[in-house]
């Protein structure tokens, strides 16, 4: 093109089901209705949250096109460093836009929601694989000329609409496009679908963008959590024991541990947890860090996931309520929930009372029969009475949990772990804290648990070989290597590097 007039270039990054296509169509319709030539294209992403669809819109004044003597040639995809407006339906998508070079300091207005939908890589990490949202926000803000952000998913939910309407309202309120509010609203009305809630969400987002506050509201320090006041006398006695016998900095973890273990098993099991923590409380401890870390990780280990626990979690009323809310079930609609279960022979044996489980594990014909019926897994519809009762029966197996093979194995490992902590703390409190945090390697269910346990055993063998000479930073490095790679390759490399293989 020989003139200086350039198209308005808009990139939209949205995940499936968030209305990115609707938002692109609204922008095109608004442009065409108000004297612009408009073009939109899309590049599909990958399912399951590993990528987003990129919609790209270019708007060019129709009058300028006629003055040029022809139709403008518009691009089919955004180019790095050549985008005026980027709209992102989620914070990670804003980061990806920056990474691709679509957001530049000299020209790009970035409009993004600050809520997170965690990626597959984040959710499947053996440790905490979440990206630091604060760092992501800071990096993204530095990359854009103007950055308008707030939790648009929450705003959409409050308005009974979808996030595309909130993005459209924020785009209007930003003033970056040559159209007034009435022209934006007329576009929604022409769509004819969900007009009223869309206009409500649009209006709220427009007002927020017009306020001129391009950031999140100031954070308010959380109020102190009031001490629990349970009505049950036995529970109240456990709470009072925590408040009486343990220092204040560790009481929040201890109280949560008590709550979790009562829910997991019973009052006696929560009492065993506090008995174990009594011994830890007597160890040398800098600023109660060892007590807090051990309290947290001991509660997690004592509430290990077995078949009874999984079945109980899948049949809770709160879970059904959450699934109904996430699915957006409307009055008069029915929701079917299908659970994909694939218990192995080992999990079945570990759920049975110890003697029966050991007999089945070492049998011949009974073992083959069970393996035959479980090798392909089952799909259980927990929203049906039959499927629900089936899982409730499995959940009831927690009554004999403390007599199972699995409990004996987990209990032995827990006692060995606590003994190592007790032996290490007097000579090296910092190393004892790192040792307490090694429980992070033992987690999950079935194959995930086996891999984590294998890595944990490998790290503990290295700890025993090194003895007092092991530095806290080295143990931390070994633990992080084990969490970074479920197959153990990085852990083996770290062991070789420190001559601990």
Secondary structure, 3 states (H helix, E strand, C coil): CCCCCCCEEEEEEECCCCCHHHHHHHHHHHHHHCCEEEEEEEECCCCCCCCCEEEEEEEEEHHHHHHCCCCCCCCCCCCCCCCCEEEECCHHHHHHHHHCCCCCCCCCEEEEECCCCCCHHHHHCCCCCCCCHHHHHHHHHHHCCEEEEECHHHHHHHHCCCHHHHHHHHHHHHCCCCCCHHHHHHHHHHHCCCHHHHHHHHHHHHHHHHCCCCCCCCCCCCCCCCCCCCCCHHHHHHHHHHHHHCCHHHHHHHHHHHHHHHHHCCHHHHHHHHHHHHHHHCCCCCCCHHHHHHHHHHHHHHCCCCHHHHHHHHCCHHHHHHHHHHHCCCCCCCCCCEEEECCCHHHHHHHCCHHHHHHHHCCCHHHHHHHHHHCCCEEEECCCHHHHHHHHHHHHHHHHHHHCHHHHHHHHHHHHHHHHHHHHHCCCHHHHHHHHHHHHHCCCCCHHHHHHHHHHHHHHHHHHHHHHHCCHHHHHHHHHHHHHCCCCHHHHHHHHHCCCC
